[in-house]
């Protein structure tokens, strides 16, 4: 019996895709061939290009990471643009169905949850109200993956599911100051400040909002587990424990510590904070993997800073 698998990873050159590629390369997994596709391989907003990609590789499994993503200020200004994710997701799932893909795992985000809600949020609460107004375009587009998964299962029995990570960071992140998320943006900004000889590090916002962060190398392990071991259609939150939630102030200090930066840190309260908190419960994950060990936050931040310092010239700046 041939049990070989061909796994296609969309968005394979991004933060999570690179972490998965590193993991499966180190593990030398048998009977598996992994294809890490990027934007240069296909425009996933175009159905024909998407179908051609799937016809070329004939994947048995798909990890769908490709998306138009951005940081807080990019989302605030460009909600319409982030609805491009509707086209991407629809095309990937339709091509998966038409080419007989056995399983698809798509990537959502904790920012899709309702703005006005009870905490901690869990998998049952995705559609319980409007998302935060700062990123409604991205949030609604991503929520539709869950609807599509259920509909494909209902009509065709497709094993399409999704994961909901908390804020992801690590090597190969997006360090663009306009579109990058908070950790890579802080790393880039402090690196530039130190290089310029500045003695004051300015962080946008009050620093009071709270976030859970997951290291991309930990998330890669969980993605592979979901692909081969998690059999529900309903989504699963992939997050560190609630006790690991940190403020942006704490994060800024950890980034400064990783750089051995001892000068002043100031918080620019004229800039928006975004959503104050979006604490997620990982109780469902822990029911499956009670002993999973996450990389300590300070170690993960230090490794991320060290990677950027070494690779800043080739990083996505």
N, C-alpha and C positions, 0 to 999 in steps of 0.2 A: 504494500500500500504506500502510495506516494504522499507523504505528509509535509512536503516542502512548502514553504511560504515565501511570497514576495510581498514585502511591505513597502508601500509608497508613502512617503512623508511629504505632504505639501508644506510650503513655507520652510523647507528643510535647511535653508541657509541662515535662519534666524536664531534667536536666543535659545529656544527650547529645542529646535531641530538640531542645532550643533551639539547640545548636551546629550540628546539621544544618540546621535552619530558617534560621539566619543564613547558612550556607554556600551553600545552594541559592538563597537570595534574592539574594545578592551575585553569584553566577555567572549568574543569569538563564538557566537551562538550558531549551532549547527542547524542545517536544513532551513536556513533563513537567508534571503537576499534582501537587502535594504536599499531603496532608491530615495535619495534626498533631493527632491525637485525644488527649484526656486523660480523666481519671476522670469528668469531668462529661458526657462524650459516651456512655459506656457502662461498666457494671460488668462487667469481663471475667471475673469469677468466675462470672457467670451466662451460660449458653450462649445463651439466647434473646436477651439484650441484645447479646452478641458477634455473633451471626448477623445481627441487625438492623443493626448498625453496618456490617458487610460488605455486606449487601444494599443499604444506602443509598448507599454510595460506589462499590461495584463496583471495588475496586482490582485492578490488574494485578500489583502488587508490594507487599510488606509488609516494613517494618523493625519488628521486634517488640522494643520496649524496655520495655514495661510490666511492672512487677514490684513485689512487696512487698520493699523493701530496708531495711537498717539498718546501723548501726555495730556494733562489737565487743560492747558491753555490751547493746545491744538484742537481738542474736542470741543471746547467752548466756542471756538470760532468757526468750526467746520462740520457741524452735525450732519448736514446734507451729504458731504463727501463720504462720511463713514457708513452711510447706507449702501455704499458699494458692496459691503459685506453680504447684503441680501443676494446679489448676483453670484458672488463667489460661492457661498454656501449651497445655493440652489443648484448650481452647475456641478459642484463636486459630488453632491449626494445623488443627483440624477445620473451622472456618468457612472457612479459606483453601482447603482441599481442596474443600469443597462448593460454593464460589462461583468456582472456577476460577482462583485466583491463580497466576500463572506462577512466582513465586519469593518465598520468605520467608527473611529473614535475622534470626535470633534472637540475643539477647545473653546470653552466659554470664559467667563471672568466673573469675579464676585461683584464687579461694578454694575452688572446687569440687574441686580436685586432692587426691590423697591426702595425709594429714598425714605419714606415714612414707614417704618416697620419695627418689629420687636427684635431684640438681639438675645442670643446669637441667631443669625440667619441659617436656614438649612435648605436642603434640596427641594422641599415641598413649597417654598415661598417665592420661587422665581417670578411667577406671574401675578403676585398678590398686590400690585399697585404700580404706578409710574416710577421709572428710575429717576435718579438725580438729574435735574435739568441740564447740568453741564455736559452730559454725554448721552442724551437720549437717542441720538442717531445710532451710535455704536451699540448701545444696550438693546434697543428693540431689534436690530438686525441679528444680534447674537441670540436673543431669546427665541427667535424663529427657528434656530437649529433644533431646539428641544421639541418644538411643534412638528417640524419636518420628521424628526426621528420617530415620533409616535405615529405619525401618519403613514410613513413607509412601513413600519412594523404592522400596523393595523391592516393595510391593504395587501402588502407583499411579504410580510414576515421577515423583513430585513433586520439584521442585527446592527443597527445604527444607534450609537449612544454618544454621550458627551461627558466631559469632565469640567469642573469649575475650579480652576486654581485661584488662590489668593495672589497677591502681587508677586510676580516672578522677577528674579534678578540673577546675574551671574556673568561669566565670560561671554563674549560675542553679543552683548546687549546693544541697544541703539542709544548712542551717546549724543545725538543731535539735541541741542538745547531747546528747540522748538517742539519736536515730536517725541522726545525720549521721556520715559517714566522717571519717577522721582529719584531712585537710587543711581541709575546711570547719569542723570542730569547733574546730581550733586557731585558725583565722581569727576565728571568732565569739568564742571565749573571750578571745583577746588584744584584740580590739576592745572587748569589754565591760570588760576590765581597764583598758585605757587610758582609756576613757570615765569609769570610776570612780576614776581617779587612782591605781591600784595600782602598786607598784614591784616586784612579783614576779609572774612568769608561771609558773604551775604546769602541767606537762605530765604526763598520766597514763601510768604505766609507767616502765620504766627508760630508754627511748629507744634501746635497743640493737637491736630488731627491724629488719630490712631490707625495703624495699619498692621496687618499680618503679612509677612514676607516669606516666600519659599525660594530656596536656592534652586537654580535650574538643574543642578546635578541630582538633587533629591527628586525633583519633579520628573526627570527623565526616567528614573527607576519606577516611579508610580505609573507613568504612562505605559511603559512596557507591561507592567502588571495588569493594568486595566485592559490592554489590548488582548491579552491571552487568558486572563483569569476572571475578569468581571463580566458577568453575563446579563446584567439588567439593561433595559432600555432607558430607564430613568437615570438622570445625571448623578454624578457623585462629586462632592466637594473634595478637592485635594489641597489641604491647607495644614499649616502648622497648628498646634494646639492654641486654644484661646489665651492661655497664660503667656504665650509668646508674642502677643500683640505689643507693639512699641509705638511711641510718639515719633513724629517727624523730628522733634528736638533730639530725642535719643538717637535716632538714625544719623542725624547730622554729626553728632559727637562721635559715633562709631566710624563714620567715614573720615572725619578729621584724625581720629586715633590711628586708623589704618595708614594714613599718610604721614604719621608722626608730626602732625600740624598742631602747634600749640598757641597760635595767635587767636584773635578775637573772632567769635561767631556771632553774627547779628541776624535778626529775623525781620524781614520787610513786611510789615502788617498791612501795607497798601495793596499787596498782592492777594489774590483769592486763595482760600484754603481748600475749596472743594468740599466734598462730603466729609463730615466730621469723623464718622467711623462706619465700618461695614463688617463688624466682627462676625466671622463665620464659624460654624460648628463643624468639626471633623469627626463627629460621633459615628457617622456611617462608615467612613474610612477606617476608624479605629475598630469597628466591629469586625471588619475583615482582616486588618493588619494591626493588631493591638501593640505589637512590639516594634513597629517601624521607627527607626531613629533618624531624626532630622539633624542636619549639620547645624551646630550652634551658630547663632546669628553673627556673633563677632568674628568667628572663623570664616564664615561665608563672605562677609563684607571684606575682610582682609584679602582673601583669595581673589575676589572680584577687583579690588583696587590694584593688587599686584599684577593681575592679568592686563588691566588697562595701561598701567605704567609701562609694561613690557611691549604692548601691542598698539599703543595709541595712534601711531602713524597709519596703521592699516585698519583700525577700528571704524565702525560706522559713526563718523562724526558729523 
